[in-house]
Amino acid sequence: MRTENFIDDFIRDEKQTEPNPFLTTRIMAEVEKMQQTEIKIVPWWQIVVFVASIVAVVFLGITLGNSYINPISQEITMNINDNEIENFGYYSLNSHE
């Protein structure tokens, strides 16, 4: 019961607070200031570095993708660590069915 009264009092106090009349003016001033800022031109070297990094990532992706294919026989090869594979021979024994 005490908690409900506390909540009701808090809500009542919040409803009675007066809104700041200058809040909308400050917000609109910030919006107008943001609209008036100039668009910054990106230097040419940043564009070149960006394009070069994308080309490098694509090249490395293709190279890594092709490293799993044997170019001579066109068979897919995989490296598997057998230490992590569960021993299924244990489950195939007739005594453990």
KAUR-V678892 format. One line per field, one symbol per residue. ss: DSSP state (h for helix, s for strand, l for the rest). phi: phi as a letter, one per 40 degrees, with the letter a starting at -180 (. if undefined). psi: psi as a letter, one per 30 degrees, with the letter a starting at -180 (. if undefined). A space follows every 50 residues. Layout:
ss=???
phi=???
psi=???
This chain:
ss=lhhhhhhhhhhhhhhhllllllhhhhhhhhhhhhhhlllllllhhhhhhh hhhhhhhhhhhhhhhhllsllllllslllllhhhlllllllllhhhl
phi=.ccccccccccccccccccccccccccccccccccccccccccccccccc ccccccccccccccccccbcccbfccbbbbcccccccccccccccbc
psi=eeeeeeeeeeeeeeffkklkfgeeeeeeeeeeeeffklkkkklefeeeee eeeeeeeeeeeeeeefffkjfefhkkkkjkjfffkkjfeeffkffg.
